[in-house]
Amino acid sequence: MNALKRWMAPLFLIALSVSGQALAHAHLKEATPGDKASVSAPHEISLTFSEALELPFSGVDVVSTQGDSVTLEEARLQDGGKTLVTPIGDALKSGSYDVHWHVLSVDGHRTQGQYRFDVAP
């Protein structure tokens, strides 16, 4: 029984440190334009995450549902590195667009995702 008590505290501390690391991934909290939104032609894509990002290893691609890539300008970080803002080079025509994003948080975890929005005529 003494051996069990001796190991419980260190095991508990290890479990806490591992669970904290698992929660450290950068999760998308907010997107503008948002998922399934119908908007007038936006000038930028703004993605806010739960963690700060590494800009050189993070990015956004926007593609129309017809497969045409959208010209994007150089991305920048705002909000203490948690918001990735990517200006759109040319005005978007009406239709549906898929946003594909990938980010690396400052703690070294990679996440990615996608969503769709519509540009109203």
C-alpha positions in Angstrom: 0.0 0.0 0.0 2.9 2.4 0.8 4.3 1.9 -2.7 1.0 2.7 -4.3 0.8 6.0 -2.3 4.3 6.9 -3.3 3.5 6.6 -7.0 0.1 8.3 -7.0 1.3 11.9 -6.8 3.9 11.6 -9.6 1.4 9.8 -11.8 -1.2 12.4 -11.1 1.2 15.2 -12.1 2.2 13.4 -15.3 -1.5 12.9 -16.2 -2.2 16.6 -15.7 0.8 17.7 -17.8 -0.2 15.4 -20.7 -3.9 16.5 -20.6 -2.8 20.2 -20.7 -0.7 19.5 -23.8 -3.6 17.8 -25.6 -5.8 20.9 -25.1 -3.1 23.2 -26.5 -4.0 22.8 -30.2 -5.1 26.0 -31.9 -8.9 25.6 -32.5 -10.8 27.9 -34.8 -13.0 30.1 -32.7 -14.4 32.6 -35.2 -14.3 33.1 -39.0 -15.3 36.1 -41.0 -17.0 35.5 -43.3 -18.4 32.6 -41.3 -19.3 29.1 -42.2 -22.5 28.9 -44.3 -22.7 32.7 -44.3 -24.1 34.7 -47.3 -22.3 37.9 -47.6 -21.4 40.7 -50.1 -17.9 40.3 -51.6 -15.5 40.3 -48.6 -12.2 42.1 -48.8 -10.4 39.6 -46.4 -10.7 36.3 -44.6 -10.3 36.7 -40.8 -9.8 33.5 -38.7 -9.5 33.7 -34.9 -7.9 30.8 -33.0 -7.7 29.7 -29.4 -3.9 29.9 -29.4 -1.3 32.2 -31.0 0.0 31.1 -34.4 3.4 30.9 -36.2 2.8 32.9 -39.4 5.4 31.3 -41.6 3.7 27.9 -41.1 0.1 29.0 -41.3 -2.0 29.8 -44.3 -5.4 30.1 -46.1 -6.5 29.0 -49.6 -9.9 30.1 -51.0 -11.3 28.2 -54.0 -14.7 28.6 -55.8 -16.9 25.6 -56.0 -16.0 25.6 -59.7 -12.4 25.0 -58.8 -11.0 28.5 -59.4 -8.4 29.6 -57.0 -8.9 33.1 -55.4 -5.9 35.5 -55.5 -4.9 36.2 -51.9 -2.4 38.8 -50.6 0.1 38.3 -47.8 -1.4 37.2 -44.5 -0.8 38.9 -41.2 -1.4 38.2 -37.6 -3.5 40.4 -35.2 -4.9 40.0 -31.7 -1.7 38.9 -30.1 -1.0 36.4 -32.9 -4.4 34.6 -32.6 -6.1 36.1 -35.6 -4.9 35.3 -39.1 -6.0 37.9 -41.6 -5.7 37.3 -45.3 -6.7 40.1 -47.7 -8.4 39.0 -50.9 -6.7 40.3 -54.1 -9.6 40.5 -56.6 -13.3 41.1 -55.9 -15.2 37.8 -55.5 -18.0 37.1 -57.9 -21.3 35.7 -56.7 -21.2 32.0 -55.8 -19.9 29.6 -53.2 -16.3 29.5 -51.9 -14.4 27.0 -49.8 -11.9 28.2 -47.3 -9.1 25.8 -46.5 -6.8 26.7 -43.6 -3.8 25.2 -41.9 -2.0 26.7 -38.9 0.8 25.9 -36.5 0.4 27.2 -33.0 3.3 28.6 -31.1 3.4 25.4 -29.0 4.2 23.4 -32.2 0.8 21.8 -32.8 -0.7 21.7 -36.3 -4.4 21.9 -37.1 -6.4 22.4 -40.3 -9.9 22.7 -41.5 -12.3 24.1 -44.0 -15.6 25.7 -44.4 -17.8 27.3 -47.1 -19.5 30.7 -47.5 -21.6 32.3 -50.3 -21.2 35.6 -52.0 -24.6 37.0 -52.8 -25.3 38.5 -56.2 
